[in-house]
């Protein structure tokens, strides 16, 4: 197809469509009918151009003209409140579902790394002693580790850990393009958990360690794993874009997976409630862990079942074409 010849043949029609789209008021019903007719004709022209030649300067220009005409035809943008159900029932669960396997990889790496750190420190008394004096380590194992969860009012403590963890999760997603930051966050947490476990084990308090980590940690750490997985997938979209350009691949992954950071704010709020109101309680350990596991189960059902159903219905998690314009057609 000769795009220049097609552009020359239809330039007047497209310019008229653009003129109608920009008009402050359409004077009569005939102009509205003309706008609709020219919009349909230009849409057919765009489809023909993209089918024959893929993306081009001419097609991009016509796509912009059509976007302006579509906005004029549909009037004001859609009410944001009407998009909330789609976000929570389709976009967010789809984005979470897309990172399920990477989340499993990150979780496995975390467990392995934290276990190795704990075993390494526990097996070397000199290394354990280098972490602090006997008095300091004993105070940490017997008082400070558990006291951390009760030194502030439950509401204040829950709010503090919620905002801190939400910020960490957001960093994993937003800085995921570096490929380094999500790994750094996961490794840092693995070393911290492994070190704490080694100190507690050194004073025969490993049961206390798990009693105070598992209730909230099941959901909290899962959220961090999901955030790291989303960040790494954004990085991979840049490294291996496939048939699309790097910019298009990165933009698509960024739009769909950035929703993960928003969604994790709510999941981490739930884990914050568990950490503030359940973890410090003198209840049976089995009860506290069961409550933490129930919170995790709610998240996993949303991520895997609701997300899987949305994916099977064709949801991509990305913005709609009305929001971002017509996509490039790729042959093959």
N, C-alpha and C positions, 0 to 999 in steps of 0.2 A: 504493500500500500504506500502511495506517495502522500505522506502526511502534510507536506506543504501545499500540495494541490487540493487536498480535502479541506485544509484550513482556509485556503483562499475561496473555495466554493461556498463554504458555510459561514465565513466571517461575519457577514451582514446579519445572518440569523442569530449568531451567538452574541453579537454586539447588541442586537435588539433585546434579547433575553436579559442581558446584563443591565440594559437601560431600564427595563421594566422592573427588575429586581431592586434597583437603586432608587426608583421613584418614591417620593415621600408619600404620595397617595395615588391609587389607581382610580382614574376619573370615572370609569363606567364598567359595567359588567363585561363588555367586549374586551377590555384590556385584561381582565382577570382570566377570561377564556383564552386569550392570546398567550398569556404567561404560562398557563397550564399546557397548552399545545406546544409552545416552543420548549418548555422544560422537558416534555416527553421526547421530542425530536432530538434535543441535545443529549439526553441520556442514552438514546439509541446510538448517536454518533460516538459518544465516549466508549460505550461497550464495543463498538466496531473497531475503534482505534486501539483499545487495549488488547482485544483478541488478536489483531493483526500484528501489532508492533510492540506490545507491552507498555512499559512506562516511557513517557516522552515529555518534552517541554510542552507540546501542544495539548497532550492529554491532561497534564497537571493544571494548565491554565483553564481548560474547560471544566475540570473537576471543581476548581475554585468558583467558577461562574455558577455551576449547578448547586454548590453548597449555599451560595448567597440566595439563589432562587428558591431553594428548598426552605431556607429560613423564612423567606418572605411568604411562602405558601402556608407554612405551618404556624406562622405567627411567633409569639413569645416562646422561649425555651421551656422545656418541660419542667414542671414544678419539682424541685429537688426532693421534696418529701415523697413524691411518687417513685423515686428511684431507690428509696431505702429498702423496700421488700426485695427488689431484684438484687441489690448488693448483698443482703444477708442470706437470701435463699439460693442465689445462683453464682454471683461473682466471687464472693469470699470463699464459700466451700469449694468451688472449683479451683481457686488458687491454692488452697490448702491441699486439696487432693493431688494436684500436679506435683507437689514436692514430697509426696509420701515416701518414695523410695530413697530419695536423698536424705530425708529425715532419718530413716532407718540406718543409713550409712553413718551419718553424723552421730547418732545415738550409740551405735556400736563402737565407733572410734573413741567417744567420750568414756564409755564404760571401761574399755581396754586401757586407755591412757590413765584414768584415775586409779584403776586397779594396780597398774604397774608402778605408779608413784607411791601408792600406799604400801605395796609389797617391798619396794626398794628402801623406803625410809624405815619400815618396821624391821627389816632384816639387818640394819646397820645401826647399832646403839650410838655410835659416834655421830652419825648423821642426824639421828633423832635429837641428840644432845645439843647439836649445833643450832637447833631451832630456838633455843632459849635455855635459861637456867632451870634447874630441877623445880624450884619454887614456881617459876612462871608456867612451866608445862603442867605441873600439878594443878595450879589454880585454873588454867584453861580447861583441863579435862574434867575437873570436879565442879567448877562453878561458872566460869565465863561462857563456856559453850552453850549451856542451857539458859544462863542468865540473859544472854543476848535476846532471847525471845520474850522476856518478861520485864526488861528494864524500862520500857515505855508502855503507855496505855495501848490497848489492843487496836483501837481505831487509828491512832497515830502511827503505830508500827506497821499496820496493814497498808495504810496509805503511802508510807515511805518506801516499803519494799515494792509496792505496785509501781509507783512512778519510776523508781530506779530500774526495775526489770523491764518496764515498757520502753525506757530510753535505750537500754542495752539491745533489746530486740529490734528497735527501729534502726539503730546503728548497723546491726548485722545486715539488714535488708538494704538500707540506703547506701552503705559503703561496700556492699557485696561485690560491686563491679571491680574492686581492687583485687579480689580473690584472696586477699591476705587477712582483712579485718575479721570476717566470720571465723576463720581458722584460729586467729589469735584469741578471740573471745572464748571459743570452745576449749582451747588448750589451757587458757588461764583458769577457767572454771574447773577443769579436770584436775589441774595441779592443786588448786585450793581445796577441792573436795578430798583428793587423795591424801594431802598433807594432814587435814583435820582428822581423817579416818585413822591415819597412822598414829597420831598423838593420842587419840582416844583409845586405840587398841593397846598402846603402850601402858595405859593405866587401867586395863581391863574394863573399859567403858564403851566398847564397840556397840553393845546393845543399845546404849543410850544414844549413840551417834545415829543409828538407823531409826530409832524411835522419834527423833526430832528432825530428821532429814526427809524421811519418806512421805509423811502426811502431805506436806506442801510441795516437796521436791518432785514428786511424780508428775504433776502438771507443770510446775514452774520450769523444770529442766526440759520437758518436752517442748514447751513454747520456745525456749532458747534454741533447741535443736531445729525446730521448724523455721525460725528466723534465719539461722545460719544456712539451712538448706535453701531457702528462698534467695538469700544473697549469693550463694554459690551458683545457683541456676541462672541468675542474672549475669554473673561473670561468664558462665559457659555459653550463654546466648551471644556474648560478644566474641568469645574465642572461636566458637563453631557455629556461625550463623546459618549454615546450610545454603539453600538457594537464594535466600534474601541477602540484602546488603547488611553489613554490620550495624549500621545505624537503624535500619528497620527492625532487625532482630532484637537489638537492645531496647528499642522503644517499646516493642510489643511485650517483651518480658518485663520491662520496668513497669509498664502500665498495669499489667495483670498481677504481678507479684508484689508490687508496692501495697496492694490491698491487704497483704498478709500482716504488715506492720500495724495497720489499723485494726484488723481483727484480733491480733494478739493482745491489744490493749484490754479487750473485754475478757479474754481468757486469763490474762495475768491478774486482772482484778479479782477473778474468782480464786486464783491461787493465793493472792494476797489476803483474802478473807480467811482462807484455810490456815495460812501461816500466822495470822494475827489472832484468830479465835479458836483454832483447833490444836495446832502444834503445841502451844504451851500448857494445855490443859492436863490435869493429873488423871486423865482417863486411861482405861486399858489401852495398851499399845495397839492391839488388834482393831479396836474401835476407831482410833485416830487414823490408822493406815487405811481402813475400809472407807472412811469419809474422803480421804485423799484419792483413793482409787476410784471412787464414784465420780469425783470431779474430773479426773482424767478420762473416765469412760464417757462422760457427756461430751468432752472435747473430741474424742476419737470417733464417736458416732457422728458428730457434725462434720468432721473432716473426711471420714471414709465413706459413710453411708449417704449423707446428704450431698457431699461433694461428688461421689461416684455417680449418683443419680443425675446431678446437674450435667456432668460430663457426657453421660450417655444420651442426654437430650440435646447435645450439641453446643453446650456452653463452653466458651474458651477462657472466660475470666477477663477478657480484654474489653475495652470500651466499644460501643456500637459504631457502625459506619456513620451514623448521623452525627456522632461526637467527633470523629477523627477524619471524616472524609472517605472517599472511595479508595480501597486498597489497590495495590498493584496486582495485576493478574500475572501469575507465573506459569508458564507452560510446563507440561510434563508431570 
